[in-house]
Amino acid sequence: MQAEIIISDFQPSDQDEAKALILSGLVDHWGVLDPALNPDLNDIAETYRQAIFLVARLDGRLVGTGALKPRGEGVAEIVRMSVAKDLRRLGLGRKILAELVERARTAGLRKIILETTETWGEVIAFYLSFGFRITHHQDGDVYFELLL
């Protein structure tokens, strides 16, 4: 599978597929979707113009996303990590995350932060296995950092 995966920067032509993939992943986790909570996905190119937003394709199909959003001097946040349901647990998320971390290092960032819901045990284990450490828990979320 790895040789067929192509990770590239988001292009406006990826808009519909990327939005659908991310929203589908949220439905998988939550069971429902509140569209009002995701206005950033209505125009990804504009919303994330200061960020690195990656898409992964397998045989032409958009199967993964992940973004690195600036959050201050030397710090960026990982957001919008999503992998197609039928391709989870095959290393695709790790490949996207590795590319985001490499881009952060190349940009001279010192720290990457992120947060996820504390009931998503497999997601928490994923970030811990990559080297992130938990900084704190708050309001049902788990917060992580990775020092570069």
N, C-alpha and C positions, 0 to 999 in steps of 0.2 A: 504494500500500500504506500509506503513512504515515497517511492520514486515517482508516483503519479500525483502526489500532493504538490500544488503550486501555491505558495504564499506570496501575496503582493499587496501593494498599497491600494486602499479603497479608491474606486473611481465612481463618478456619478452614475454610470451605467450599472453599478452593483446595488444601487439604492433599494429597489424592490425586494431582491433576493435577500439582502442582508437584514433588512427590517423584518421580513417574514421569518427568517431563521431565528433571530433574537426573540421575537414575540412568541414563536412556537416553543422555544426553550423555557420561557417564563410560564407559559401555560402548563408545560410538562411538570415544572416544579410547584406551581401554586394551584393548578387545577382550574383557575379562572384568570381573566386578564382585565385590568383596568387601563384602557388606552390613555386615559388622562395622566397616568404615571410615567409615560414614555414619550414626551414631546420631542426629546432629542433625536428620536428615530425618524421624524418626519422629513428632515433634511440633514442627513448624516454629513455630507460634504461641508455644509455650513457650520453645523454644530461642532464638528471636530476638526475645523480648519487649522487650529493651533496644535492639534494632537497627531499622533501616529495611529492610524486606524487600518488594521490589516484584515484581509480576507483570505480564506483558504479555499481552493477549488480542487475537486477530484473529478477528472474526466469532464471538465467544463461546468460541473455543478458547484455552486457555492455551499460549502459544508462547514465553515467555521469563521469566527470573527474574534477580534480582540483589539483593544485600543489602549494607548498610553497617553494619558491626559496630563498636561503640566499643572502642578499644584503649588508652585512657589520655587524659590531658589534651590536648584539642585534636586527637586523632588517631583515625581510624577506618580499618577495613580492608574492602576490597571482597571479598566472598566469594559463592559460589554463582551466579556469572554463567553462564547457560545459555540457549541459543536452540535451538528445534526444528530438527532437521537439515535439513528441507526449506525452511527460511527463513533459513539462514545466508548471510552476505555480502550482505544486502539492507539493512543499516543498522539493524536491530532492536537488536542488541547496543549499538551506538553510542547509540541513543536511550535505552535503559535506563541505560547508563553516564552519559550527560549528565544524566539526572534524578537519579541518585545523587549526582553531583558538585554539582549545584545544591542538593540537600537538605543536603549537607555544608556548603556555603557559608552557606546560610540558618541553619544551626545554629551557625555561628561556628567551625567546625573550621579548623585550620591546615594539616592534612596528611592525605592519604589514602595508605594503603599497600596492597599486594597482592602475591601471589606466584602463579606458575604454573610448570609443568614446562618445563624448558629445551628439550625436544624439540618443543614446540608452537610452531613458528615463526610460524604465522599468528596465534596468540593474542598472542605477543610483539610482532609487528608492529602488531597492533590497538592495544595499550596504548601503544606508542611513538607511533603516529600521533595518539593522543588527547592527548599531551603528558606522559605519565608518563615518568620516567627510571629506568633500571636503577640500583639501589644496590649490588647484589652478587649473586653466584651462590653457592649452597650446596647440597650433597647432591643435585644434579640439578634444583634449582629456581632460578628467576630471581625476584629481589625488586625491586619497583618502589615509587616514591613520586611523588606529585603534590602540590606545594605550592600552597596556596590563597591 
